Amino acid sequence: MKLKYLYPLIGFVVPTVVVGYGYVIPNSPIAGWNESTIGFAGSIVGACVTYVTGILIVLRDTKTSPG
C-alpha cells in the first residue's frame, strides 16, 4: 500500500480531531474525558479501520483479477 492512498483518510481524520476535540467538545456539556469523548474517538478509529480495509480489499482484487 502506498502512502498516497492514505491522504483522503488523513484529510478526514485531522480536521475531525482538531474541530471535535479542539472546539466542539470543550464548548459542550460533554467536555472532559468520558464515555462520549471515548465513543467519538472510537468512531474515528472505526472509520480508519474501515477505510484501510477497503483499500486493502481493492488492492488484493486488482492483483488477482485478470485484465
KOLFI-887638 format. One record per atom (N, C-alpha, C): residue number from 1; atom name; x, y, z. Coordinates in Angstrom, 2 decimals. Last residue first. Example, Ala and Ser with C-alpha at 12.3 -4.5 7.8 and 13.67 -1.06 7.14 Angstrom:
% residues 2
FIKE:2:N:12.85:-2.25:7.08 .
FIKE:2:CA:13.67:-1.06:7.14 .
FIKE:2:C:12.90:0.03:7.87 .
FIKE:1:N:13.19:-5.69:7.80 .
FIKE:1:CA:12.30:-4.50:7.80 .
FIKE:1:C:13.20:-3.30:7.80 .
***
This chain:
% residues 67
FIKE:67:N:-6.80:-8.77:-16.34 .
FIKE:67:CA:-7.03:-7.59:-17.15 .
FIKE:67:C:-7.12:-6.38:-16.36 .
FIKE:66:N:-8.05:-10.78:-13.67 .
FIKE:66:CA:-7.39:-10.64:-14.97 .
FIKE:66:C:-7.75:-9.30:-15.62 .
FIKE:65:N:-7.40:-10.24:-10.20 .
FIKE:65:CA:-8.35:-10.27:-11.32 .
FIKE:65:C:-7.61:-10.07:-12.64 .
FIKE:64:N:-5.45:-10.01:-8.27 .
FIKE:64:CA:-5.91:-11.35:-8.63 .
FIKE:64:C:-6.84:-11.37:-9.82 .
FIKE:63:N:-4.89:-7.32:-7.94 .
FIKE:63:CA:-3.78:-8.23:-8.17 .
FIKE:63:C:-4.24:-9.59:-8.67 .
FIKE:62:N:-7.36:-6.23:-7.37 .
FIKE:62:CA:-6.70:-5.81:-8.62 .
FIKE:62:C:-5.50:-6.70:-8.94 .
FIKE:61:N:-7.92:-7.38:-4.87 .
FIKE:61:CA:-8.74:-7.72:-6.05 .
FIKE:61:C:-8.06:-7.34:-7.36 .
FIKE:60:N:-6.02:-6.12:-3.26 .
FIKE:60:CA:-5.97:-7.57:-3.43 .
FIKE:60:C:-6.76:-7.99:-4.66 .
FIKE:59:N:-6.93:-3.46:-3.44 .
FIKE:59:CA:-5.59:-3.81:-3.92 .
FIKE:59:C:-5.45:-5.31:-4.14 .
FIKE:58:N:-9.45:-3.75:-2.25 .
FIKE:58:CA:-9.35:-3.33:-3.65 .
FIKE:58:C:-7.97:-3.69:-4.21 .
FIKE:57:N:-8.67:-4.47:0.36 .
FIKE:57:CA:-9.50:-5.37:-0.44 .
FIKE:57:C:-9.40:-5.02:-1.92 .
FIKE:56:N:-7.25:-2.18:1.15 .
FIKE:56:CA:-6.55:-3.47:1.04 .
FIKE:56:C:-7.35:-4.47:0.21 .
FIKE:55:N:-9.31:-0.28:1.17 .
FIKE:55:CA:-8.17:-0.10:0.28 .
FIKE:55:C:-7.46:-1.44:0.07 .
FIKE:54:N:-10.93:-1.36:3.23 .
FIKE:54:CA:-11.43:-1.21:1.86 .
FIKE:54:C:-10.31:-1.06:0.85 .
FIKE:53:N:-9.19:-1.14:5.43 .
FIKE:53:CA:-9.66:-2.45:4.99 .
FIKE:53:C:-10.18:-2.39:3.56 .
FIKE:52:N:-9.01:1.65:5.59 .
FIKE:52:CA:-7.81:0.87:5.27 .
FIKE:52:C:-8.20:-0.53:4.79 .
FIKE:51:N:-11.72:2.27:6.26 .
FIKE:51:CA:-11.08:2.82:5.07 .
FIKE:51:C:-9.88:1.97:4.64 .
FIKE:50:N:-12.10:0.88:8.68 .
FIKE:50:CA:-12.95:0.60:7.53 .
FIKE:50:C:-12.29:1.08:6.24 .
FIKE:49:N:-10.19:2.13:10.31 .
FIKE:49:CA:-10.10:0.69:10.06 .
FIKE:49:C:-10.90:0.32:8.81 .
FIKE:48:N:-11.21:4.76:10.31 .
FIKE:48:CA:-9.86:4.47:9.80 .
FIKE:48:C:-9.72:3.00:9.44 .
FIKE:47:N:-13.68:4.42:11.54 .
FIKE:47:CA:-13.63:4.92:10.16 .
FIKE:47:C:-12.27:4.63:9.54 .
FIKE:46:N:-12.80:3.59:14.07 .
FIKE:46:CA:-13.60:2.69:13.22 .
FIKE:46:C:-13.60:3.12:11.77 .
FIKE:45:N:-11.57:5.93:14.95 .
FIKE:45:CA:-10.76:4.73:14.75 .
FIKE:45:C:-11.50:3.74:13.85 .
FIKE:44:N:-13.89:7.51:15.14 .
FIKE:44:CA:-12.80:7.91:14.24 .
FIKE:44:C:-11.91:6.71:13.94 .
FIKE:43:N:-15.31:6.13:17.07 .
FIKE:43:CA:-15.89:6.28:15.73 .
FIKE:43:C:-14.84:6.70:14.72 .
FIKE:42:N:-13.61:6.38:19.27 .
FIKE:42:CA:-13.88:5.06:18.70 .
FIKE:42:C:-14.47:5.14:17.30 .
FIKE:41:N:-13.83:9.09:19.78 .
FIKE:41:CA:-12.53:8.55:19.35 .
FIKE:41:C:-12.73:7.19:18.70 .
FIKE:40:N:-16.49:9.05:20.62 .
FIKE:40:CA:-16.11:9.85:19.46 .
FIKE:40:C:-14.77:9.35:18.90 .
FIKE:39:N:-16.24:7.47:22.92 .
FIKE:39:CA:-17.05:7.00:21.78 .
FIKE:39:C:-16.73:7.75:20.51 .
FIKE:38:N:-14.77:9.23:24.48 .
FIKE:38:CA:-14.17:7.94:24.11 .
FIKE:38:C:-14.93:7.35:22.92 .
FIKE:37:N:-16.64:11.23:24.79 .
FIKE:37:CA:-15.40:11.54:24.07 .
FIKE:37:C:-14.66:10.26:23.66 .
FIKE:36:N:-18.62:9.77:26.20 .
FIKE:36:CA:-18.92:10.43:24.92 .
FIKE:36:C:-17.66:10.73:24.12 .
FIKE:35:N:-17.42:8.88:28.56 .
FIKE:35:CA:-17.91:7.92:27.58 .
FIKE:35:C:-18.15:8.54:26.21 .
FIKE:34:N:-14.70:11.27:28.99 .
FIKE:34:CA:-15.83:10.48:29.45 .
FIKE:34:C:-16.29:9.54:28.35 .
FIKE:33:N:-12.87:13.89:29.72 .
FIKE:33:CA:-12.64:12.53:29.23 .
FIKE:33:C:-13.73:11.64:29.81 .
FIKE:32:N:-14.40:17.02:28.74 .
FIKE:32:CA:-13.67:16.13:29.63 .
FIKE:32:C:-13.51:14.76:29.01 .
FIKE:31:N:-17.71:17.99:27.86 .
FIKE:31:CA:-16.28:18.29:27.97 .
FIKE:31:C:-15.64:17.37:29.00 .
FIKE:30:N:-20.36:17.81:27.28 .
FIKE:30:CA:-19.62:16.54:27.41 .
FIKE:30:C:-18.12:16.76:27.54 .
FIKE:29:N:-21.49:20.32:26.86 .
FIKE:29:CA:-21.66:19.69:28.17 .
FIKE:29:C:-20.89:18.38:28.36 .
FIKE:28:N:-18.91:22.11:24.99 .
FIKE:28:CA:-20.19:21.41:25.13 .
FIKE:28:C:-20.31:20.80:26.52 .
FIKE:27:N:-16.44:23.03:24.29 .
FIKE:27:CA:-17.50:24.01:24.46 .
FIKE:27:C:-18.88:23.37:24.60 .
FIKE:26:N:-14.86:20.75:23.89 .
FIKE:26:CA:-14.58:21.62:25.04 .
FIKE:26:C:-15.69:22.65:25.30 .
FIKE:25:N:-16.14:19.71:21.48 .
FIKE:25:CA:-16.26:19.04:22.77 .
FIKE:25:C:-15.92:19.96:23.96 .
FIKE:24:N:-15.46:21.74:19.47 .
FIKE:24:CA:-16.83:21.31:19.77 .
FIKE:24:C:-16.94:20.71:21.17 .
FIKE:23:N:-12.54:22.23:19.53 .
FIKE:23:CA:-13.57:23.26:19.63 .
FIKE:23:C:-14.91:22.75:20.13 .
FIKE:22:N:-10.82:20.03:19.67 .
FIKE:22:CA:-10.29:21.37:19.90 .
FIKE:22:C:-11.35:22.44:20.10 .
FIKE:21:N:-12.16:17.72:19.08 .
FIKE:21:CA:-11.52:17.82:20.39 .
FIKE:21:C:-11.00:19.22:20.70 .
FIKE:20:N:-13.31:18.52:16.51 .
FIKE:20:CA:-14.03:17.81:17.56 .
FIKE:20:C:-13.44:18.02:18.94 .
FIKE:19:N:-11.27:19.84:15.06 .
FIKE:19:CA:-12.54:20.51:15.33 .
FIKE:19:C:-13.27:19.85:16.50 .
FIKE:18:N:-9.22:17.85:15.17 .
FIKE:18:CA:-8.97:19.24:15.55 .
FIKE:18:C:-10.27:19.96:15.91 .
FIKE:17:N:-10.51:15.52:14.23 .
FIKE:17:CA:-9.92:15.56:15.57 .
FIKE:17:C:-9.72:17.00:16.03 .
FIKE:16:N:-11.28:16.39:11.66 .
FIKE:16:CA:-12.27:15.86:12.59 .
FIKE:16:C:-11.75:15.92:14.03 .
FIKE:15:N:-8.87:17.12:10.39 .
FIKE:15:CA:-9.87:18.15:10.73 .
FIKE:15:C:-10.91:17.67:11.73 .
FIKE:14:N:-7.64:14.42:10.46 .
FIKE:14:CA:-7.03:15.60:11.08 .
FIKE:14:C:-8.06:16.69:11.37 .
FIKE:13:N:-9.39:12.63:9.05 .
FIKE:13:CA:-9.09:12.46:10.46 .
FIKE:13:C:-8.57:13.75:11.10 .
FIKE:12:N:-9.56:13.47:6.33 .
FIKE:12:CA:-10.75:13.33:7.16 .
FIKE:12:C:-10.41:13.38:8.65 .
FIKE:11:N:-6.97:13.51:5.41 .
FIKE:11:CA:-7.81:14.70:5.19 .
FIKE:11:C:-9.11:14.65:5.95 .
FIKE:10:N:-6.29:10.89:5.96 .
FIKE:10:CA:-5.66:11.95:6.74 .
FIKE:10:C:-6.47:13.24:6.62 .
FIKE:9:N:-7.82:9.74:3.92 .
FIKE:9:CA:-8.08:9.40:5.32 .
FIKE:9:C:-7.49:10.47:6.24 .
FIKE:8:N:-6.62:10.76:1.61 .
FIKE:8:CA:-8.01:11.10:1.93 .
FIKE:8:C:-8.37:10.81:3.39 .
FIKE:7:N:-3.94:9.62:1.98 .
FIKE:7:CA:-4.18:11.07:2.01 .
FIKE:7:C:-5.65:11.42:2.26 .
FIKE:6:N:-3.46:6.93:1.63 .
FIKE:6:CA:-3.96:7.36:2.94 .
FIKE:6:C:-4.25:8.86:3.01 .
FIKE:5:N:-2.34:6.61:-0.80 .
FIKE:5:CA:-3.69:6.06:-0.62 .
FIKE:5:C:-4.31:6.53:0.70 .
FIKE:4:N:0.24:7.50:-0.48 .
FIKE:4:CA:-0.72:8.42:-1.11 .
FIKE:4:C:-2.16:7.90:-1.01 .
FIKE:3:N:1.65:5.32:0.48 .
FIKE:3:CA:1.27:6.37:1.42 .
FIKE:3:C:0.20:7.29:0.82 .
FIKE:2:N:0.52:2.18:-0.83 .
FIKE:2:CA:1.29:3.40:-0.94 .
FIKE:2:C:0.76:4.45:0.04 .
FIKE:1:N:0.85:-1.17:0.00 .
FIKE:1:CA:0.00:0.00:0.00 .
FIKE:1:C:0.89:1.23:0.00 .
***
